[in-house]
């Protein structure tokens, strides 16, 4: 296994690129000579979060021990300074405390479209497929980006904040579900969608958070996504849950054939 790391500041945002290639792969010429078989996974992270370190450690552990993964994998972590503002697709009142959601997700998506993704196309080829993954509010941002950005071919939204007020209405509007139920999946047509939730997350004392299970099932129906439940609440095994989502994006066919496969 060939592992490399590149750190940079791009348009004012910290980014880290982790490459995982088979030992017999030339990183410049692609996997088995096929450039398009690389997969780039964008992962939205918050600056200063301890969970980032745990997630990267699990990524290293998995790919160093499993050299038979289906394709070269490139994990690109991009960091935001204000979690509640930079990953929220629209403004919303705080669910805890007094820190509202600033609704600056469009700015973050613009960074991906105009800076990060063009940079990565220059590095790995113009046709390299992009996927996106995130946890909690970053998971909601990943789902929202899937609807908003044609260049993103799939997402792993782990314990996403789909309790967010207006989420179901947004999905309904984006998919045209009201006009034509037969084509309700059109905004995510042909894209890979992985969703997961802790089996205790729906039992919050907060009424807004209680909508998460109903809304994630609704999202899975609309996107024709793969929905998986993990034991525990929202903050249990975060690195492992996010890793499972990324494995699904890169090993989808194997997992659908054998749901117990994760390595």
Secondary structure as GFF3:
##gff-version 3
##sequence-region A 1 263
A	DSSP	beta_strand	2	10	.	.	.	ID=ss1
A	DSSP	beta_strand	13	21	.	.	.	ID=ss2
A	DSSP	three_ten_helix	35	37	.	.	.	ID=ss3
A	DSSP	beta_strand	39	46	.	.	.	ID=ss4
A	DSSP	alpha_helix	50	65	.	.	.	ID=ss5
A	DSSP	beta_strand	73	80	.	.	.	ID=ss6
A	DSSP	alpha_helix	83	86	.	.	.	ID=ss7
A	DSSP	beta_strand	91	92	.	.	.	ID=ss8
A	DSSP	beta_strand	101	102	.	.	.	ID=ss9
A	DSSP	alpha_helix	105	111	.	.	.	ID=ss10
A	DSSP	pi_helix	112	116	.	.	.	ID=ss11
A	DSSP	alpha_helix	117	124	.	.	.	ID=ss12
A	DSSP	beta_strand	129	135	.	.	.	ID=ss13
A	DSSP	alpha_helix	137	148	.	.	.	ID=ss14
A	DSSP	beta_strand	152	158	.	.	.	ID=ss15
A	DSSP	alpha_helix	167	175	.	.	.	ID=ss16
A	DSSP	three_ten_helix	181	183	.	.	.	ID=ss17
A	DSSP	three_ten_helix	186	188	.	.	.	ID=ss18
A	DSSP	beta_strand	192	198	.	.	.	ID=ss19
A	DSSP	three_ten_helix	201	203	.	.	.	ID=ss20
A	DSSP	three_ten_helix	209	211	.	.	.	ID=ss21
A	DSSP	alpha_helix	212	223	.	.	.	ID=ss22
A	DSSP	beta_strand	226	230	.	.	.	ID=ss23
A	DSSP	alpha_helix	238	257	.	.	.	ID=ss24
###
